Amino acid sequence: MFSWMGRQAGGRERAGGADAVQTVTGGLRSLYLRKVLPLEEAYRFHEFHSPALEDADFENKPMILLVGQYSTGKTTFIRYLLEQDFPGMRIGPEPTTDSFIAVMYGETEGSTPGNALVVDPKKPFRKLSRFGNAFLNRFMCSQLPNQVLKSISIIDSPGILSGEKQRISRGYDFCQVLQWFAERVDRIILLFDAHKLDISDEFSEAIKAFRGQDDKIRVVLNKADQVDTQQLMRVYGALMWSLGKVINTPEVLRVYIGSFWAQPLQNTDNRRLFEAEAQDLFRDIQSLPQKAAVRKLNDLIKRARLAKVHAYIISHLKKEMPSVFGKENKKRELISRLPEIYIQLQREYQISAGDFPEVKAMQEQLENYDFTKFHSLKPKLIEAVDNMLSSKISSLMNLISQEEMSMPTQLVQGGAFDGTTEGPFNQGYGEGAKEGADEEEWVVAKDKPVYDELFYTLSPINGKISGVNAKKEMVTSKLPNSVLGKIWKLADCDCDGMLDEEEFALAKHLIKIKLDGYELPTSLPPHLVPPSHRKSLQKAD
């Protein structure tokens, strides 16, 4: 294990949460600088793939990148999460956001233009300067004192239009910028409008720029309240079909359906679905700070593997070049044979095909280089990365796990995240097993007359029915035995193997809860305990 791990872990309990984060951050930075960066520099990795990482890349808060066609609600989504306007915000049905806007925390509200932003060493955007003034004039940082932004930062992107005009008039490589952000953010959210499911050529190219970042992608089908249930089913199917054509993964992407703005629903038929989907999305976003260290570690591993493969490709091209004559012809031949070279290297070094960069893009870049100036393979640099991947990473992963256990749970708070965590508008409040929690009367009492009629048809003896007779009625629900067994255990309050009329009514109520699609409680909540059993249970406690 690293010496720095031993020293820093020893004082972890005294250091507290902030120092614990710095321990992991320092470890990742140290690994990159000592093991990966020398390999990248030796084989011009930064010119072909991604600029070198800086301190801010390791220390920045989790970031979310929003991408979508115009008027799908990207800026409104940010406004919805923050519950506050931010500098530079423009919302409208026409293409309004024409810039990349980094929405970040600041003690005072204000904005910083792109040219000033890329020279700030505290911000993780310095390497964006390579995209030139055309991009920097369309890039800004919006800062404001918002509780949500203490935990995460959000990147708003320009709305994507269809047609060639926008691609030409941007003045910078839009997809390259998206790829740069994708490599550094923790979550990529693709927004779709229920009425705009077509994926334009530029949007398709933008999605393809996220190749290798599939684990970060989430899809939001916004404005779903503007269609009825039947139309929503068709819209959802059409969206999945469209995505399947541009995202080449065997797994189905997670799609969150809802209406993400603070306005009344136009169609309330699917309100319960929208609430559940919003809570799932909120939980996914809220967990980002807790998973930030693991994400950065995962990105470092992906980068190290790509750097290794790049080194093998570049050194192979160098080895194949003649020393004196026919260099240009050999260069053209090697570029055309690059797919074959990939296969040869896969076999020679036992590398997965998925670790190689895209052939076409690599061929285009290689046209601009003199292969004779590439470096030959340096085994020590490769060994250093192999050693990091085989032993150092596992040690750092253990350290991350230990720190997650010792630190309090980090969740995004504030804004829309606080609106559904407590009180009657919490998801599931007053529903299922929670129904009747605030009422004085036993919630089962309203249906008890019906249950009593059934109870007395089951031949009770001394006011109780046996398990055999209770089973005859309970199995009519068609629930599996494992579920009915749990219901029996919850309903048999005195554990005598029989049910009195209140216990039977409780069992029927729990069956109804399950049939309505809710989960059963692990233990019987106080408000569901039959009135005649409450004193005995209190004494037992």
C-alpha positions as CSV (number, residue, x, y, z in Angstrom):
1,M,0.0,0.0,0.0
2,F,1.2,3.5,-0.7
3,S,3.1,5.2,2.1
4,W,0.9,8.3,1.7
5,M,-2.1,6.1,2.3
6,G,-0.7,4.9,5.6
7,R,0.1,8.4,6.8
8,Q,-3.2,9.9,5.8
9,A,-5.4,7.0,6.9
10,G,-3.9,7.2,10.3
11,G,-5.3,10.6,10.9
12,R,-8.6,10.1,9.1
13,E,-10.8,10.0,12.2
14,R,-9.4,13.2,13.4
15,A,-9.4,14.9,10.0
16,G,-13.1,14.8,9.3
17,G,-15.1,14.6,6.0
18,A,-13.2,17.4,4.1
19,D,-9.8,15.9,4.8
20,A,-11.1,12.5,3.9
21,V,-12.0,13.8,0.4
22,Q,-8.6,15.4,0.1
23,T,-7.0,12.0,0.9
24,V,-8.7,10.4,-2.1
25,T,-8.1,13.4,-4.3
26,G,-4.4,13.5,-3.4
27,G,-4.1,9.8,-4.1
28,L,-5.7,10.1,-7.5
29,R,-3.6,13.1,-8.4
30,S,-0.5,11.3,-7.3
31,L,-1.3,8.2,-9.4
32,Y,-1.9,10.3,-12.4
33,L,1.2,12.4,-12.2
34,R,3.6,9.6,-11.4
35,K,2.1,6.7,-13.5
36,V,-0.1,7.9,-16.3
37,L,1.1,11.4,-17.3
38,P,4.7,10.2,-18.3
39,L,3.2,7.7,-20.7
40,E,0.8,10.3,-22.1
41,E,3.6,12.8,-22.7
42,A,5.9,10.2,-24.4
43,Y,3.3,9.3,-27.0
44,R,1.5,12.6,-27.6
45,F,-1.7,11.4,-26.0
46,H,-2.8,14.9,-25.4
47,E,-2.7,15.8,-29.0
48,F,-4.7,12.8,-30.1
49,H,-7.3,12.3,-27.3
50,S,-7.6,14.6,-24.3
51,P,-5.6,17.4,-22.6
52,A,-3.6,16.6,-19.5
53,L,-5.5,16.6,-16.2
54,E,-5.0,19.5,-13.8
55,D,-5.6,19.8,-10.0
56,A,-9.0,21.4,-10.6
57,D,-10.1,18.2,-12.5
58,F,-9.5,16.2,-9.3
59,E,-10.9,18.7,-6.9
60,N,-14.0,20.0,-8.6
61,K,-17.5,19.1,-7.5
62,P,-19.6,16.6,-9.4
63,M,-20.9,18.1,-12.6
64,I,-24.1,17.4,-14.7
65,L,-24.1,18.1,-18.4
66,L,-27.6,18.8,-20.0
67,V,-27.9,18.1,-23.7
68,G,-30.9,18.3,-26.0
69,Q,-32.6,19.9,-28.9
70,Y,-34.0,23.4,-28.6
71,S,-37.0,23.9,-26.4
72,T,-36.9,20.6,-24.7
73,G,-36.6,22.3,-21.3
74,K,-32.9,22.2,-20.4
75,T,-32.7,25.7,-18.9
76,T,-36.1,25.2,-17.3
77,F,-34.9,21.9,-15.8
78,I,-32.0,23.8,-14.1
79,R,-34.4,26.5,-12.9
80,Y,-36.6,23.7,-11.5
81,L,-33.8,22.1,-9.5
82,L,-32.4,25.4,-8.2
83,E,-35.8,27.0,-7.6
84,Q,-34.0,30.3,-8.5
85,D,-33.1,32.2,-11.7
86,F,-29.4,32.3,-12.5
87,P,-27.4,34.9,-14.5
88,G,-27.6,34.4,-18.2
89,M,-30.8,32.4,-18.0
90,R,-33.1,32.7,-21.0
91,I,-36.2,30.6,-21.5
92,G,-38.5,30.5,-24.5
93,P,-40.1,28.3,-27.2
94,E,-37.5,29.5,-29.7
95,P,-33.7,28.6,-29.5
96,T,-32.7,30.8,-26.6
97,T,-29.6,29.3,-25.0
98,D,-26.8,29.9,-27.6
99,S,-24.0,29.4,-25.1
100,F,-22.5,26.8,-22.8
101,I,-23.3,28.0,-19.3
102,A,-21.5,26.5,-16.2
103,V,-23.9,27.1,-13.3
104,M,-21.7,26.9,-10.2
105,Y,-21.8,28.0,-6.5
106,G,-20.5,31.5,-5.6
107,E,-20.9,33.7,-2.5
108,T,-22.2,36.5,-4.7
109,E,-24.3,36.4,-7.8
110,G,-22.6,37.1,-11.1
111,S,-21.1,35.8,-14.3
112,T,-17.7,35.2,-15.7
113,P,-17.0,35.3,-19.5
114,G,-15.3,32.4,-21.2
115,N,-11.9,34.1,-21.9
116,A,-11.5,34.9,-18.2
117,L,-12.8,31.5,-17.1
118,V,-10.2,29.5,-18.9
119,V,-7.3,31.3,-17.1
120,D,-8.8,30.7,-13.6
121,P,-6.7,27.8,-12.1
122,K,-9.5,27.1,-9.5
123,K,-11.9,26.2,-12.3
124,P,-11.7,22.9,-14.3
125,F,-12.0,24.7,-17.6
126,R,-8.5,25.8,-18.5
127,K,-8.0,23.3,-21.3
128,L,-11.1,24.6,-23.1
129,S,-8.9,27.4,-24.4
130,R,-7.9,25.2,-27.3
131,F,-11.3,25.6,-28.9
132,G,-10.6,29.2,-29.6
133,N,-12.4,32.5,-29.3
134,A,-15.4,31.4,-31.3
135,F,-16.2,29.0,-28.5
136,L,-15.0,31.1,-25.6
137,N,-17.3,33.9,-26.7
138,R,-20.1,31.4,-26.3
139,F,-19.0,30.1,-22.9
140,M,-19.7,31.6,-19.5
141,C,-19.8,30.7,-15.8
142,S,-22.9,31.7,-13.9
143,Q,-22.3,31.9,-10.1
144,L,-24.9,32.2,-7.4
145,P,-25.3,31.4,-3.7
146,N,-27.6,28.4,-4.0
147,Q,-27.7,25.4,-1.6
148,V,-27.9,22.9,-4.5
149,L,-24.8,24.2,-6.1
150,K,-22.8,23.6,-2.9
151,S,-22.8,20.0,-3.9
152,I,-23.0,19.9,-7.7
153,S,-22.4,22.1,-10.7
154,I,-24.6,22.0,-13.8
155,I,-23.5,22.7,-17.5
156,D,-26.3,24.0,-19.7
157,S,-25.6,23.5,-23.5
158,P,-26.9,25.3,-26.6
159,G,-30.1,23.8,-28.0
160,I,-29.5,21.6,-31.0
161,L,-31.2,22.4,-34.2
162,S,-31.6,20.3,-37.3
163,G,-29.9,21.1,-40.6
164,E,-26.4,22.0,-41.8
165,K,-26.7,25.8,-41.1
166,Q,-26.1,25.6,-37.4
167,R,-23.2,23.2,-37.7
168,I,-21.4,25.6,-40.1
169,S,-22.3,28.8,-38.2
170,R,-21.1,27.7,-34.8
171,G,-17.4,28.5,-35.6
172,Y,-16.1,25.7,-33.3
173,D,-16.4,21.9,-33.1
174,F,-19.6,21.4,-31.1
175,C,-19.2,17.7,-30.7
176,Q,-15.5,18.0,-29.6
177,V,-16.6,20.4,-26.9
178,L,-19.3,18.0,-25.8
179,Q,-16.8,15.1,-25.7
180,W,-14.4,17.2,-23.6
181,F,-17.2,17.8,-21.0
182,A,-18.4,14.2,-21.2
183,E,-15.0,13.0,-20.1
184,R,-15.1,15.2,-17.0
185,V,-18.8,15.2,-15.8
186,D,-20.4,12.7,-13.5
187,R,-23.8,12.6,-15.3
188,I,-25.0,13.3,-18.8
189,I,-28.7,14.0,-19.1
190,L,-30.3,13.9,-22.6
191,L,-33.6,15.8,-22.6
192,F,-36.4,15.0,-25.0
193,D,-39.7,16.7,-25.5
194,A,-42.8,14.5,-25.8
195,H,-43.6,16.4,-29.0
196,K,-40.0,16.5,-30.4
197,L,-38.7,12.9,-30.6
198,D,-36.8,13.2,-33.9
199,I,-33.0,13.0,-33.5
200,S,-31.4,15.5,-35.9
201,D,-28.0,14.8,-37.6
202,E,-26.2,17.1,-35.2
203,F,-27.9,15.6,-32.1
204,S,-27.0,12.1,-33.4
205,E,-23.3,13.2,-33.8
206,A,-23.5,14.8,-30.3
207,I,-24.7,11.5,-28.8
208,K,-22.0,9.6,-30.6
209,A,-19.4,11.9,-29.0
210,F,-20.3,10.3,-25.7
211,R,-18.9,7.0,-26.8
212,G,-17.3,5.3,-23.9
213,Q,-19.3,7.3,-21.3
214,D,-22.5,5.2,-21.5
215,D,-22.6,4.6,-17.8
216,K,-23.0,8.4,-17.2
217,I,-26.0,8.8,-19.6
218,R,-29.5,9.3,-18.3
219,V,-32.5,10.2,-20.5
220,V,-35.4,12.5,-19.5
221,L,-38.6,12.5,-21.4
222,N,-39.9,15.9,-20.5
223,K,-43.3,17.6,-20.9
224,A,-44.9,14.2,-20.6
225,D,-48.0,15.7,-19.0
226,Q,-49.0,17.2,-22.4
227,V,-50.1,13.8,-23.7
228,D,-52.6,11.3,-22.4
229,T,-51.7,7.7,-21.3
230,Q,-52.1,6.1,-24.6
231,Q,-50.1,8.7,-26.4
232,L,-47.4,8.5,-23.7
233,M,-47.0,4.8,-24.4
234,R,-46.5,5.4,-28.1
235,V,-44.1,8.3,-27.4
236,Y,-42.0,6.2,-25.1
237,G,-41.8,3.4,-27.6
238,A,-40.8,5.8,-30.4
239,L,-38.1,7.4,-28.2
240,M,-36.6,4.0,-27.3
241,W,-36.6,3.1,-31.0
242,S,-34.8,6.4,-31.9
243,L,-32.2,6.0,-29.2
244,G,-31.5,2.4,-30.2
245,K,-30.4,3.7,-33.6
246,V,-27.8,6.1,-32.3
247,I,-26.6,4.5,-29.0
248,N,-24.9,1.2,-29.6
249,T,-25.3,-0.5,-26.2
250,P,-26.9,-3.8,-25.4
251,E,-28.4,-2.3,-22.2
252,V,-31.6,-0.3,-22.3
253,L,-31.0,3.3,-21.2
254,R,-32.9,4.5,-18.1
255,V,-35.6,7.0,-19.2
256,Y,-37.2,9.2,-16.6
257,I,-40.7,10.4,-17.6
258,G,-42.2,13.5,-16.2
259,S,-42.8,17.3,-16.4
260,F,-39.8,19.0,-14.8
261,W,-41.0,22.5,-14.1
262,A,-42.9,24.2,-11.3
263,Q,-46.2,24.5,-13.1
264,P,-49.5,22.6,-12.8
265,L,-49.8,19.4,-14.7
266,Q,-51.8,19.7,-17.9
267,N,-52.8,16.0,-17.7
268,T,-53.0,14.5,-14.2
269,D,-53.8,10.9,-15.3
270,N,-50.1,9.9,-14.7
271,R,-49.4,12.0,-11.7
272,R,-48.3,9.1,-9.6
273,L,-46.0,7.9,-12.3
274,F,-44.4,11.3,-12.7
275,E,-43.9,11.7,-9.0
276,A,-42.2,8.3,-8.7
277,E,-40.0,9.0,-11.8
278,A,-39.0,12.5,-10.4
279,Q,-38.0,10.9,-7.1
280,D,-35.9,8.3,-8.9
281,L,-34.1,11.0,-10.8
282,F,-33.6,13.1,-7.7
283,R,-32.1,10.1,-5.9
284,D,-29.7,9.5,-8.8
285,I,-28.6,13.1,-8.8
286,Q,-28.4,13.3,-5.0
287,S,-26.1,10.4,-4.8
288,L,-23.5,12.0,-7.1
289,P,-21.4,13.6,-4.3
290,Q,-21.1,10.3,-2.5
291,K,-20.0,8.5,-5.7
292,A,-17.7,11.3,-7.0
293,A,-14.5,9.7,-5.8
294,V,-15.4,6.3,-7.4
295,R,-16.3,8.1,-10.7
296,K,-13.0,9.9,-10.8
297,L,-11.2,6.7,-10.1
298,N,-13.1,5.0,-12.9
299,D,-12.3,7.8,-15.3
300,L,-8.7,7.5,-14.4
301,I,-8.7,3.8,-15.1
302,K,-10.4,4.3,-18.5
303,R,-7.8,7.0,-19.3
304,A,-4.9,4.8,-18.3
305,R,-6.1,2.0,-20.5
306,L,-6.5,4.3,-23.5
307,A,-3.1,5.8,-22.9
308,K,-1.6,2.2,-23.0
309,V,-3.3,1.3,-26.2
310,H,-2.3,4.6,-27.8
311,A,1.3,4.0,-26.8
312,Y,1.2,0.5,-28.5
313,I,-0.3,2.1,-31.7
314,I,2.2,4.9,-31.9
315,S,5.2,2.7,-31.2
316,H,4.1,0.1,-33.7
317,L,3.8,2.8,-36.4
318,K,7.3,4.0,-35.5
319,K,8.7,0.5,-35.7
320,E,7.2,-0.1,-39.2
321,M,8.7,3.1,-40.7
322,P,11.7,2.8,-43.0
323,S,14.8,4.5,-42.0
324,V,15.6,6.3,-45.2
325,F,13.4,6.0,-48.4
326,G,9.7,5.6,-49.0
327,K,8.5,7.2,-45.8
328,E,5.4,8.9,-47.3
329,N,4.3,5.8,-49.1
330,K,4.8,3.7,-46.0
331,K,2.8,6.2,-43.9
332,R,-0.1,6.0,-46.3
333,E,0.0,2.3,-46.2
334,L,0.1,2.1,-42.4
335,I,-2.9,4.5,-42.1
336,S,-5.0,2.5,-44.6
337,R,-4.0,-0.7,-42.7
338,L,-4.9,0.7,-39.3
339,P,-7.9,-1.7,-38.7
340,E,-5.5,-4.7,-39.3
341,I,-2.9,-3.2,-37.0
342,Y,-5.6,-2.9,-34.3
343,I,-6.3,-6.6,-34.6
344,Q,-2.6,-7.5,-34.6
345,L,-2.1,-5.4,-31.4
346,Q,-5.1,-7.0,-29.8
347,R,-3.6,-10.4,-30.3
348,E,-0.1,-9.5,-29.4
349,Y,-0.9,-7.7,-26.1
350,Q,-4.3,-9.4,-25.2
351,I,-6.2,-6.1,-25.4
352,S,-9.9,-5.9,-25.7
353,A,-11.2,-4.3,-28.9
354,G,-13.3,-1.9,-26.9
355,D,-10.2,-0.2,-25.5
356,F,-9.1,1.0,-28.9
357,P,-9.9,4.5,-30.2
358,E,-12.2,4.9,-33.2
359,V,-10.4,3.9,-36.4
360,K,-11.7,6.6,-38.7
361,A,-10.9,9.5,-36.3
362,M,-7.4,8.0,-35.6
363,Q,-6.7,7.7,-39.3
364,E,-7.7,11.4,-39.9
365,Q,-5.4,12.6,-37.1
366,L,-2.4,10.5,-38.1
367,E,-2.4,12.2,-41.5
368,N,-0.9,15.3,-39.8
369,Y,2.1,13.6,-38.2
370,D,5.6,12.4,-39.1
371,F,5.8,8.8,-37.9
372,T,9.6,8.9,-37.8
373,K,9.4,11.4,-34.9
374,F,7.2,9.0,-32.8
375,H,8.9,7.2,-29.9
376,S,9.6,3.5,-29.7
377,L,7.9,1.4,-27.1
378,K,9.3,2.1,-23.6
379,P,8.4,-1.0,-21.4
380,K,9.1,0.8,-18.1
381,L,6.3,3.3,-18.8
382,I,3.9,0.5,-19.7
383,E,4.9,-1.5,-16.6
384,A,4.2,1.6,-14.4
385,V,0.7,1.8,-15.7
386,D,0.2,-2.0,-15.4
387,N,1.4,-1.9,-11.8
388,M,-1.0,0.9,-11.1
389,L,-4.0,-1.0,-12.6
390,S,-3.1,-4.3,-10.9
391,S,-2.3,-3.2,-7.4
392,K,-2.5,0.5,-6.6
393,I,-6.0,1.0,-7.8
394,S,-7.4,-1.8,-5.5
395,S,-5.6,-0.1,-2.5
396,L,-7.1,3.2,-3.4
397,M,-10.6,1.6,-3.8
398,N,-10.3,0.1,-0.3
399,L,-9.4,3.6,1.0
400,I,-12.5,5.1,-0.7
401,S,-14.7,2.4,0.8
402,Q,-13.3,3.0,4.3
403,E,-13.8,6.8,4.0
404,E,-17.4,6.4,2.7
405,M,-18.2,4.3,5.8
406,S,-16.5,6.9,8.2
407,M,-18.0,10.0,6.5
408,P,-21.7,11.1,6.9
409,T,-23.8,10.4,3.8
410,Q,-23.3,13.3,1.3
411,L,-26.5,14.2,-0.5
412,V,-27.5,17.2,-2.6
413,Q,-29.7,19.4,-0.6
414,G,-31.8,22.6,-1.2
415,G,-34.0,23.6,-4.1
416,A,-36.4,21.0,-5.5
417,F,-34.6,18.3,-3.5
418,D,-36.1,19.7,-0.2
419,G,-39.7,19.9,-1.5
420,T,-40.4,16.2,-1.3
421,T,-38.3,15.0,1.6
422,E,-40.6,15.7,4.5
423,G,-44.3,16.4,5.2
424,P,-47.4,15.2,3.3
425,F,-45.8,15.7,-0.1
426,N,-43.1,13.2,0.5
427,Q,-43.4,10.4,-2.1
428,G,-45.6,7.7,-0.7
429,Y,-46.9,9.8,2.1
430,G,-50.4,8.5,3.1
431,E,-50.3,5.7,0.6
432,G,-50.0,1.9,1.0
433,A,-48.9,0.9,4.5
434,K,-48.5,4.6,5.4
435,E,-52.2,5.3,4.9
436,G,-53.9,6.3,8.1
437,A,-50.7,7.2,9.9
438,D,-52.0,10.6,10.8
439,E,-55.6,9.5,11.7
440,E,-56.9,8.6,15.1
441,E,-59.2,5.9,13.8
442,W,-57.8,2.6,12.8
443,V,-57.5,2.8,9.0
444,V,-58.8,-0.8,8.6
445,A,-62.1,0.0,10.3
446,K,-63.7,1.5,7.2
447,D,-63.6,-1.8,5.4
448,K,-64.0,-4.0,8.5
449,P,-67.7,-4.7,8.1
450,V,-67.0,-6.4,4.7
451,Y,-64.1,-8.4,6.2
452,D,-66.2,-9.4,9.2
453,E,-68.8,-11.0,6.9
454,L,-66.0,-13.1,5.3
455,F,-64.6,-13.9,8.7
456,Y,-67.8,-15.5,10.0
457,T,-68.1,-17.7,6.9
458,L,-64.8,-19.3,7.8
459,S,-66.2,-21.2,10.9
460,P,-64.5,-19.3,13.8
461,I,-64.1,-21.1,17.1
462,N,-64.1,-19.0,20.2
463,G,-63.8,-15.9,18.0
464,K,-60.8,-17.1,16.0
465,I,-60.2,-18.9,12.8
466,S,-57.5,-21.5,12.2
467,G,-54.6,-21.1,9.8
468,V,-56.1,-23.7,7.5
469,N,-59.3,-21.7,7.1
470,A,-57.6,-18.4,6.8
471,K,-55.4,-19.8,4.1
472,K,-58.5,-20.8,2.0
473,E,-59.5,-17.2,1.9
474,M,-56.1,-15.6,1.5
475,V,-55.0,-17.7,-1.5
476,T,-57.9,-16.3,-3.5
477,S,-55.8,-13.2,-3.8
478,K,-53.5,-15.2,-6.1
479,L,-50.4,-13.8,-4.3
480,P,-47.5,-16.1,-4.0
481,N,-47.0,-18.1,-0.8
482,S,-43.9,-16.1,0.2
483,V,-46.0,-12.9,0.2
484,L,-49.0,-14.5,2.0
485,G,-46.6,-15.9,4.6
486,K,-45.2,-12.4,5.3
487,I,-48.8,-11.1,5.6
488,W,-49.7,-13.8,8.0
489,K,-46.7,-13.0,10.2
490,L,-47.6,-9.3,10.3
491,A,-51.3,-10.0,11.0
492,D,-50.9,-12.6,13.7
493,C,-50.1,-10.0,16.4
494,D,-50.2,-12.4,19.3
495,C,-48.4,-15.2,17.5
496,D,-50.9,-17.8,18.5
497,G,-51.3,-19.3,15.0
498,M,-54.8,-18.1,14.7
499,L,-56.6,-14.9,13.6
500,D,-59.3,-13.1,15.5
501,E,-61.7,-10.8,13.5
502,E,-59.4,-7.7,13.8
503,E,-56.3,-9.7,12.8
504,F,-58.2,-11.2,9.8
505,A,-59.3,-7.7,8.8
506,L,-55.7,-6.6,9.0
507,A,-54.6,-9.5,6.9
508,K,-57.1,-8.5,4.2
509,H,-56.0,-4.9,4.4
510,L,-52.4,-5.9,3.8
511,I,-53.4,-8.1,0.9
512,K,-55.2,-5.1,-0.6
513,I,-52.0,-2.9,-0.1
514,K,-50.0,-5.5,-2.0
515,L,-52.5,-5.9,-4.8
516,D,-52.6,-2.1,-5.2
517,G,-48.9,-2.2,-6.1
518,Y,-47.4,-1.1,-2.8
519,E,-44.7,-2.8,-0.8
520,L,-45.4,-4.5,2.5
521,P,-43.8,-3.0,5.6
522,T,-41.0,-5.1,7.2
523,S,-42.6,-4.7,10.6
524,L,-46.2,-3.7,11.5
525,P,-46.4,0.1,11.9
526,P,-48.1,1.3,15.1
527,H,-51.1,2.8,13.3
528,L,-51.9,-0.6,11.7
529,V,-51.9,-2.6,15.0
530,P,-55.5,-3.7,15.8
531,P,-56.9,-1.6,18.7
532,S,-57.5,-4.7,20.9
533,H,-53.8,-5.7,20.6
534,R,-52.2,-2.4,21.2
535,K,-51.9,-2.6,25.0
536,S,-50.5,-6.2,24.9
537,L,-47.9,-5.1,22.3
538,Q,-46.9,-2.1,24.3
539,K,-46.3,-4.3,27.4
540,A,-44.2,-6.6,25.3
541,D,-42.1,-3.7,24.1
